Amino acid sequence: MAAGVCAQDKKWSDQADFSFVDTGGNTVVTSLSAKNFLKYEFSDELQAAWKLGVLYGKSGGEKNAESYFSDLHLDYLFTKHLYSFVNVGWSKDKFAGIDSRYYVGPGVGYNFLTGPKHFLSAEISLNYVNEKYTDDTYKEYLGGRAFAEYEYAFTDKNKFSQSVEYLHDFYDSDNYNVNSETALISALSDYLSLKTSYLVKYNNQPVPSTLKETDTILSVTLVVNFS
């Protein structure tokens, strides 16, 4: 969960990201991405965050990207800094070899910095993971997750963030993933912002093995904030 969550006083907030590109003529490319991030405070101690996302792309009439994900994070805050959580999610990315991926598990987190300019949080957790691949194989394993996110707020609505996530298979040390996102959000109005982000997804042991280990996504999206 983002480091700035504890500083929020409102019960709920929602952030939606939209990006669409459609070109014709000599270059025919279509891409669509959408994400939604809903946060709700049941009480001062109990908070929830739900992320949803979809990415779709075509080039020259051929589909070259299609992925979906859903992630639910339920936190219990012991103090302003220390919290425990349960994380459950699902994802699908056939062009990365994942027909379906389910995970669930507990963890703990700590907010090292809570503003007003600097925010820093870190989490560690255990996950039961079930993965089905596009080559009709599957794997079940106990995994570990380490996550850290730093955010710098230039103003209330202009921010820079950097997050890094490491996923590890305890049964197979060669099966691990590293995900990194660098993002800059610039406010256009009280409700609209422009987000520029660069996402790197590294899979040390892709299935099938013919797939590339690294995927990158550079995107510019329109962000709509609700509250």
C-alpha positions as CSV (number, residue, x, y, z in Angstrom):
1,M,0.0,0.0,0.0
2,A,1.3,3.5,-0.8
3,A,3.2,5.2,1.9
4,G,0.9,8.2,2.2
5,V,-2.2,6.2,3.1
6,C,-2.0,6.9,6.8
7,A,-2.0,10.6,6.3
8,Q,-5.5,10.6,4.7
9,D,-8.5,11.7,6.7
10,K,-11.2,10.9,4.3
11,K,-13.0,7.5,4.3
12,W,-12.6,6.7,0.7
13,S,-10.8,7.8,-2.5
14,D,-10.7,6.5,-6.0
15,Q,-8.1,7.0,-8.8
16,A,-8.7,6.0,-12.4
17,D,-6.1,5.9,-15.1
18,F,-7.0,5.9,-18.8
19,S,-4.8,5.7,-22.0
20,F,-5.9,5.2,-25.6
21,V,-3.9,5.4,-28.8
22,D,-5.2,4.6,-32.3
23,T,-3.1,5.4,-35.4
24,G,-3.8,4.8,-39.1
25,G,-2.0,5.3,-42.4
26,N,1.6,3.9,-42.7
27,T,1.6,2.8,-39.1
28,V,-1.5,1.0,-37.7
29,V,-1.3,0.7,-33.9
30,T,-4.1,0.5,-31.3
31,S,-3.5,0.4,-27.6
32,L,-5.8,0.7,-24.6
33,S,-4.9,0.7,-20.9
34,A,-7.1,1.4,-17.8
35,K,-6.5,1.1,-14.1
36,N,-8.5,1.8,-11.0
37,F,-7.3,2.2,-7.4
38,L,-10.0,2.3,-4.7
39,K,-9.1,2.9,-1.1
40,Y,-11.5,2.8,1.9
41,E,-11.1,3.2,5.6
42,F,-13.5,1.1,7.7
43,S,-12.0,2.6,10.8
44,D,-8.8,4.3,12.0
45,E,-7.1,0.9,12.2
46,L,-8.8,-1.1,9.3
47,Q,-8.2,-0.1,5.7
48,A,-8.6,-1.7,2.3
49,A,-7.2,-1.0,-1.2
50,W,-8.4,-2.6,-4.4
51,K,-6.5,-2.3,-7.7
52,L,-7.9,-3.3,-11.1
53,G,-6.2,-3.1,-14.5
54,V,-6.3,-4.0,-18.2
55,L,-3.9,-3.6,-21.1
56,Y,-4.8,-4.3,-24.7
57,G,-2.8,-3.7,-27.9
58,K,-2.7,-4.4,-31.6
59,S,-0.1,-3.6,-34.2
60,G,-0.7,-4.1,-38.0
61,G,-4.0,-5.8,-37.2
62,E,-2.4,-8.4,-34.9
63,K,-2.9,-8.5,-31.2
64,N,0.4,-8.0,-29.4
65,A,-0.7,-7.3,-25.8
66,E,-3.5,-8.4,-23.5
67,S,-3.3,-8.5,-19.7
68,Y,-5.6,-8.2,-16.7
69,F,-5.1,-8.0,-13.0
70,S,-7.0,-7.6,-9.7
71,D,-5.3,-7.1,-6.3
72,L,-7.0,-6.6,-2.9
73,H,-5.0,-5.4,0.1
74,L,-6.6,-5.4,3.6
75,D,-4.5,-3.6,6.3
76,Y,-4.7,-3.4,10.0
77,L,-2.7,-0.5,11.5
78,F,-1.2,-1.1,14.9
79,T,0.5,2.4,14.9
80,K,1.0,5.2,12.4
81,H,4.0,3.2,11.1
82,L,3.4,-0.5,11.7
83,Y,0.7,-2.5,10.1
84,S,-0.2,-6.1,9.1
85,F,-2.1,-7.1,6.0
86,V,-3.7,-9.9,3.9
87,N,-3.2,-9.7,0.1
88,V,-5.2,-11.7,-2.5
89,G,-5.1,-11.3,-6.2
90,W,-5.4,-12.7,-9.7
91,S,-3.7,-11.8,-13.0
92,K,-3.6,-13.0,-16.6
93,D,-1.0,-12.1,-19.3
94,K,-0.9,-14.6,-22.2
95,F,1.8,-12.7,-24.0
96,A,4.0,-13.2,-20.9
97,G,3.0,-16.9,-20.7
98,I,0.6,-16.6,-17.8
99,D,-2.9,-18.0,-18.5
100,S,-3.9,-17.4,-14.9
101,R,-2.1,-16.6,-11.6
102,Y,-3.7,-16.6,-8.2
103,Y,-2.1,-15.7,-4.9
104,V,-3.0,-15.1,-1.3
105,G,-1.1,-14.6,1.9
106,P,-0.3,-12.5,5.0
107,G,2.4,-9.9,5.6
108,V,3.7,-7.0,7.6
109,G,4.5,-3.4,6.5
110,Y,6.2,-0.4,8.0
111,N,5.9,3.3,7.0
112,F,9.3,4.7,7.6
113,L,8.5,8.2,6.3
114,T,4.9,9.7,6.4
115,G,5.3,13.1,4.9
116,P,4.5,15.9,4.3
117,K,7.1,15.8,1.5
118,H,8.7,12.3,1.8
119,F,6.9,9.0,2.0
120,L,8.6,5.6,2.3
121,S,7.0,2.2,3.0
122,A,8.2,-1.4,2.9
123,E,6.4,-4.7,3.1
124,I,7.3,-8.4,3.4
125,S,4.8,-11.3,3.0
126,L,4.3,-15.0,2.3
127,N,2.0,-16.1,-0.5
128,Y,0.5,-19.3,-1.7
129,V,0.8,-19.1,-5.5
130,N,-1.0,-21.1,-8.2
131,E,0.1,-20.4,-11.8
132,K,-1.2,-21.9,-15.0
133,Y,0.8,-21.3,-18.1
134,T,-0.1,-21.0,-21.8
135,D,1.8,-24.2,-22.6
136,D,-0.8,-26.1,-20.4
137,T,1.6,-26.6,-17.5
138,Y,1.1,-25.3,-14.0
139,K,2.8,-24.7,-10.7
140,E,1.8,-24.4,-7.1
141,Y,4.3,-23.1,-4.5
142,L,5.0,-21.1,-1.4
143,G,6.4,-17.7,-2.3
144,G,7.8,-14.7,-0.6
145,R,7.3,-11.0,-1.5
146,A,9.4,-7.9,-0.6
147,F,8.1,-4.5,-1.7
148,A,9.3,-0.9,-1.2
149,E,7.9,2.4,-2.4
150,Y,9.2,5.9,-2.1
151,E,7.1,9.0,-2.9
152,Y,8.1,12.7,-3.1
153,A,5.3,15.3,-3.1
154,F,6.4,18.5,-4.9
155,T,2.9,19.7,-4.0
156,D,-0.3,18.0,-2.9
157,K,-1.1,17.1,-6.5
158,N,2.4,16.8,-8.1
159,K,4.3,13.7,-7.1
160,F,7.2,11.5,-8.0
161,S,7.2,7.8,-7.0
162,Q,9.5,4.8,-7.3
163,S,8.5,1.2,-6.3
164,V,10.3,-2.1,-6.5
165,E,8.8,-5.6,-5.9
166,Y,10.7,-8.9,-5.6
167,L,8.8,-12.2,-5.8
168,H,10.5,-15.5,-4.8
169,D,9.7,-19.2,-5.1
170,F,10.9,-21.0,-2.0
171,Y,10.8,-24.4,-3.8
172,D,12.8,-23.2,-6.8
173,S,15.4,-20.4,-6.2
174,D,15.7,-19.8,-10.0
175,N,12.0,-18.9,-10.2
176,Y,11.8,-15.2,-9.2
177,N,10.4,-11.9,-10.5
178,V,11.4,-8.3,-10.1
179,N,9.0,-5.5,-10.9
180,S,9.9,-1.8,-10.9
181,E,7.7,1.3,-11.6
182,T,8.9,4.9,-11.9
183,A,6.2,7.5,-12.2
184,L,5.6,11.3,-12.3
185,I,2.2,12.8,-11.7
186,S,1.5,16.4,-12.8
187,A,-1.8,18.0,-11.9
188,L,-3.9,19.6,-14.6
189,S,-6.8,20.6,-12.3
190,D,-8.3,19.6,-8.9
191,Y,-9.5,16.3,-10.4
192,L,-7.4,15.6,-13.5
193,S,-3.7,14.8,-13.6
194,L,-1.2,13.5,-16.2
195,K,0.9,10.5,-15.2
196,T,4.1,9.4,-17.0
197,S,5.3,6.0,-15.9
198,Y,8.0,3.4,-16.8
199,L,7.3,-0.2,-15.8
200,V,9.9,-2.9,-15.9
201,K,8.9,-6.6,-15.4
202,Y,11.6,-9.2,-15.1
203,N,10.9,-12.9,-15.0
204,N,14.1,-15.0,-14.5
205,Q,12.3,-18.2,-15.5
206,P,9.6,-17.5,-18.1
207,V,7.3,-20.3,-19.2
208,P,7.6,-21.2,-22.0
209,S,11.3,-20.7,-22.1
210,T,11.2,-19.1,-25.5
211,L,9.7,-15.9,-24.0
212,K,11.9,-12.9,-23.3
213,E,12.8,-12.3,-19.6
214,T,12.1,-8.6,-19.5
215,D,9.0,-6.6,-20.5
216,T,8.9,-2.8,-20.4
217,I,6.0,-0.4,-20.6
218,L,6.4,3.4,-21.1
219,S,3.0,5.1,-20.8
220,V,1.4,8.5,-20.5
221,T,-2.1,8.3,-18.9
222,L,-4.9,10.6,-17.9
223,V,-5.6,10.3,-14.2
224,V,-9.1,11.1,-12.7
225,N,-9.3,11.5,-8.9
226,F,-12.6,10.9,-7.1
227,S,-13.4,11.4,-3.4
